[in-house]
Amino acid sequence: MRALIWTANNRMKIGKVEKPEPGRGWVLLRVAVSGICGSEVSAYQGLNELRTPPLTMGHEFSGKIVAVGEGVTDDYIGRLVAVNPLVTCGKCSYCISGLRNLCMERKIIGAAFPGSFAEYVAVPASSCFPVDDEVAGALVEPLATSLRAVERSELKVGDRVVIFGMGIIGLFILKLVKMKGASECIGVDINDARLKTAEKLGASSVINIRDKKIMADLSSRIEDGANISFDAVGIESTRDECIRVLMRDGVSVYVGNHENYSKIEANKVVRGEITIKGSYAYTDMEFSRAARLAQTGLLDDRSEWLKLLPLSEGAKAFRDLAANKVPYAKIALSLK
């Protein structure tokens, strides 16, 4: 079968790989749509230790179940589903308590297992969530990531919010905090096209972080600081700025997952009693909620921020994303 294969740092190619067979408790999907995640772009550049080439990446996807493994009933066949790509032990205290995203043996489809940048992919049957739209289905995974980040923030009606990174996670966080009653939401990025999209989706204002006067700009807009900040980038500069923009007793949620180590203004954290929270992936309940949300019309404005390309253009898409030449918040690959 055809697949987009990451062969080495900054190298991708379309090639032939063996079609997977579903094992016990697993199913085989004919992939419909697969989104490109920022963590995969980092891996492509050699900046993400969770993935090693050669590898077929891809963990944000929808598809139709075409075969089942032992222990799975045939009534799964034909279902269009979104897939939670986390594969966990199911036995530890985290898994038992519903926090599979924190399992110490956690693995990911598209990292530890062949992913969805291919015609077919094998996944656990229990990870499949029915959807009625294949494009929206491929967006459930980043929506679930954003949903957990917002839940972790414990946002209250009337809170003021700053979001660093107007990629798909940042935009989905923007949508969700507006739904939950944020009074003001400022979007920050280095890509003017993405900032314009954020404005269209309801950001109170936007700032290009290339402007070194960002703190002065923010101070003029939110005099005492924000209640909540989100880092949807994951690099040292944005993590530090997330602390700086907060009022005392503020909360910063780190959801971007790129650089391993970052310096921050720790004294501000101490003296201002700032809370920093990590947010990784999602629980099964959050993924289920995201699958339902994706079918309510929340993603119907996707022509503003989504570009759908054929699998054959995947290598170029990765090059352009790595060079920050893409105006869209999300690029997804169609496998049809």
C-alpha positions in Angstrom: 0.0 0.0 0.0 1.0 3.6 -0.5 2.4 5.6 2.4 4.1 8.9 3.2 7.4 7.8 4.8 9.7 9.9 6.9 13.1 8.5 5.9 15.5 10.9 7.6 15.5 14.4 9.1 13.9 16.8 6.7 13.2 14.0 4.2 9.8 12.5 3.2 8.8 10.3 0.3 5.8 8.4 -1.1 6.6 4.7 -1.0 5.2 1.2 -0.6 4.8 -0.4 2.8 3.2 -3.6 3.9 -0.6 -3.5 4.6 -1.1 -4.0 8.4 -3.1 -6.9 9.8 -5.3 -6.2 12.8 -4.3 -8.2 15.9 -6.6 -9.3 18.7 -8.9 -6.4 19.8 -7.8 -4.3 16.9 -9.4 -3.2 13.6 -8.1 -2.2 10.2 -9.1 1.3 8.9 -9.1 2.6 5.3 -7.8 6.0 6.1 -10.0 8.9 4.8 -8.3 12.1 6.1 -5.2 12.6 8.3 -4.0 15.9 9.7 -0.4 17.0 10.1 0.4 17.8 13.7 3.0 20.3 14.9 4.8 17.5 16.8 5.2 15.6 13.6 6.8 18.7 11.9 9.2 18.9 14.8 10.0 15.2 14.4 10.5 15.7 10.7 13.1 18.4 11.6 14.8 16.0 14.1 13.5 17.9 17.2 11.2 15.3 18.7 12.6 12.3 20.5 9.4 10.3 20.5 9.8 9.4 16.8 12.6 7.8 14.9 12.9 7.4 11.1 12.0 5.5 9.0 8.4 5.9 10.1 4.9 6.4 8.7 3.7 9.1 11.0 0.1 10.3 11.4 -2.1 10.3 14.5 -5.0 12.7 13.7 -7.3 10.8 11.4 -10.6 9.4 10.4 -11.4 6.3 8.4 -13.7 3.5 7.7 -13.3 0.1 9.4 -12.8 -2.6 6.8 -11.6 -5.6 8.8 -11.5 -6.7 12.4 -9.1 -8.8 14.5 -9.9 -11.7 16.8 -12.3 -10.7 19.6 -13.9 -7.9 17.6 -17.4 -8.4 16.3 -18.1 -7.9 12.6 -20.6 -5.1 13.2 -17.7 -2.7 13.5 -17.1 -3.1 9.7 -18.3 -0.1 7.7 -18.2 2.4 10.6 -16.7 5.8 9.9 -14.7 6.7 13.0 -12.2 9.1 14.6 -9.4 7.4 16.5 -7.8 8.1 19.9 -4.2 7.3 19.0 -3.1 6.5 22.5 -2.2 2.9 23.2 -1.8 2.2 26.9 -1.4 -0.8 29.4 -5.0 -0.6 30.7 -3.8 -1.9 34.1 -2.0 0.9 35.9 -3.5 3.3 38.4 -3.6 6.0 35.7 -5.5 3.8 33.2 -7.9 2.5 35.9 -8.7 6.0 37.1 -9.4 7.3 33.5 -6.1 9.0 32.9 -4.8 6.9 30.1 -2.9 9.9 28.8 -0.6 9.7 31.8 0.1 5.9 31.5 3.8 5.2 32.0 3.7 2.7 29.1 1.8 5.1 26.8 2.5 4.7 23.1 1.1 6.5 20.1 -0.2 5.4 16.7 2.2 7.2 14.3 5.1 7.0 16.7 5.5 3.6 18.3 3.1 2.0 15.6 2.7 2.8 11.9 0.4 5.8 11.5 -2.2 7.2 9.3 -0.2 8.8 6.5 -1.0 5.6 4.6 -3.9 3.9 2.9 -4.6 1.6 5.8 -3.8 1.7 9.5 -4.5 -0.8 12.4 -5.8 0.6 15.7 -7.5 -0.8 18.9 -11.2 -1.2 18.4 -11.8 0.5 21.8 -10.1 3.7 20.5 -12.7 4.2 17.7 -15.4 6.9 18.1 -18.2 7.1 15.5 -18.4 10.3 13.4 -20.5 11.3 10.5 -18.0 13.5 8.6 -14.6 12.3 7.6 -12.9 15.8 7.6 -14.4 16.8 11.0 -13.5 13.3 12.2 -9.8 14.0 11.5 -10.0 17.1 13.6 -11.3 15.4 16.7 -7.8 14.6 18.0 -6.6 18.3 18.1 -10.0 19.4 19.4 -9.7 16.9 22.3 -6.2 18.2 23.0 -7.5 21.8 23.2 -10.5 20.7 25.2 -8.3 19.2 27.9 -6.1 22.3 28.0 -9.1 24.6 28.6 -10.5 22.2 31.2 -7.1 22.3 33.0 -7.1 26.1 33.1 -10.3 26.1 35.2 -11.4 29.2 33.3 -14.3 31.2 34.8 -16.8 33.4 33.1 -15.3 36.8 32.5 -11.6 35.7 32.6 -9.1 37.4 30.4 -7.0 35.1 28.2 -3.9 35.2 26.1 -3.1 32.4 23.7 0.4 32.0 22.2 0.3 30.1 18.9 -2.6 30.4 16.4 -2.1 27.0 14.9 -5.0 24.6 15.1 -4.6 24.0 18.9 -4.5 27.7 19.6 -7.5 28.4 17.4 -9.5 25.6 19.0 -8.6 26.9 22.4 -9.9 30.3 21.2 -13.2 28.8 20.2 -13.6 26.9 23.4 -12.7 29.8 25.8 -15.2 32.0 24.0 -17.8 29.3 24.5 -17.0 29.2 28.2 -17.4 32.9 28.6 -13.9 34.5 28.5 -14.4 38.3 28.4 -11.3 39.0 26.4 -9.0 36.8 24.3 -5.7 38.0 22.7 -4.0 35.8 20.1 -0.2 35.9 19.6 1.8 34.4 16.7 4.5 35.3 14.2 2.3 34.4 11.2 0.1 37.3 10.1 -2.2 35.1 8.1 -2.9 32.9 11.2 -3.5 36.1 13.2 -6.1 37.3 10.7 -7.8 33.9 11.0 -7.9 34.4 14.8 -9.5 37.8 14.4 -12.1 36.3 12.1 -12.8 33.6 14.7 -13.4 36.2 17.4 -10.1 37.1 19.1 -10.5 40.4 20.9 -7.1 41.5 19.4 -4.0 39.9 18.0 -0.2 40.6 18.3 2.6 39.5 16.1 5.3 38.4 18.6 8.1 39.4 16.2 7.3 42.9 17.5 9.6 43.3 20.6 7.1 45.6 22.2 4.7 42.8 22.9 4.7 43.4 26.7 3.9 47.1 26.2 1.2 46.2 23.8 -0.3 43.7 26.1 -0.1 46.1 29.1 -2.0 48.6 27.1 -4.8 46.1 26.4 -4.9 44.2 29.7 -3.6 46.6 32.3 -3.3 44.2 35.3 -2.5 41.1 33.2 -4.4 38.1 32.0 -6.1 35.6 34.3 -5.1 32.7 32.0 -2.5 32.1 29.4 -2.0 29.2 27.0 1.3 28.2 25.4 0.3 26.3 22.2 3.8 26.5 20.8 6.2 24.8 23.2 9.4 26.8 23.0 11.3 28.7 25.6 10.3 32.2 24.5 6.6 31.5 24.5 6.7 29.6 27.8 8.4 32.5 29.4 6.1 35.1 27.9 3.1 33.1 29.1 4.3 33.8 32.7 5.0 37.4 32.0 1.5 38.3 30.7 -0.3 37.0 33.8 -1.7 38.9 36.7 -0.8 37.7 40.2 -2.6 34.4 41.0 -2.9 33.7 37.3 -2.8 30.3 35.6 -0.6 29.3 32.6 -1.3 26.1 30.7 1.6 24.6 28.7 0.2 22.4 25.9 2.9 22.9 23.2 5.2 19.9 23.2 8.5 20.8 21.4 11.6 22.0 23.3 12.5 19.8 26.3 14.0 22.5 28.5 13.0 26.2 29.0 14.1 29.0 31.2 11.2 31.0 32.8 11.0 34.0 35.1 10.8 31.8 38.2 10.7 34.7 40.7 7.5 36.0 39.1 6.0 32.6 39.6 6.9 32.6 43.3 6.1 36.2 44.1 2.9 36.3 42.1 1.7 32.8 43.2 1.5 31.9 39.5 0.2 28.4 38.7 1.8 26.5 35.8 -0.1 23.4 34.5 1.0 20.9 31.9 -1.7 19.5 29.6 -1.0 16.4 27.5 -3.4 14.8 25.1 -6.8 13.9 26.5 -8.8 11.4 28.5 -11.2 9.0 26.8 -14.0 11.1 28.1 -12.6 14.3 26.6 -12.0 12.5 23.3 -15.6 11.4 23.3 -16.8 14.9 24.1 -14.6 16.3 21.3 -16.1 13.7 18.8 -19.6 15.0 19.7 -18.6 18.6 19.5 -17.1 18.1 16.1 -20.5 17.2 14.8 -22.3 20.2 16.2 -21.2 22.8 13.6 -18.2 24.0 15.7 -15.9 23.2 12.8 -18.0 24.3 9.9 -15.9 27.4 9.4 -12.9 25.2 8.5 -12.5 26.8 5.0 -10.9 29.7 7.0 -8.1 27.6 8.6 -7.9 24.2 6.9 -6.2 23.2 3.7 -6.9 19.7 2.4 -4.2 18.2 0.1 -3.7 14.8 -1.5 -1.2 12.4 0.1 1.1 12.9 -2.9 1.7 16.5 -1.8 2.6 15.5 1.8 6.3 15.9 1.5 6.0 19.4 0.2 3.5 20.2 2.9 6.0 19.1 5.6 8.7 21.3 3.9 6.4 24.3 3.9 5.2 23.8 7.4 8.8 23.5 8.7 9.7 26.8 6.9 6.6 28.5 8.3 5.3 29.2 4.8 1.8 28.0 5.4 -1.0 30.5 6.0 -3.4 27.8 7.2 -3.6 26.7 10.8 -4.0 23.1 9.7 -3.0 21.0 6.7 -4.7 17.6 6.3 -4.0 14.9 3.8 -6.8 13.1 1.9 -6.2 9.5 1.2 -8.9 9.1 -1.3 
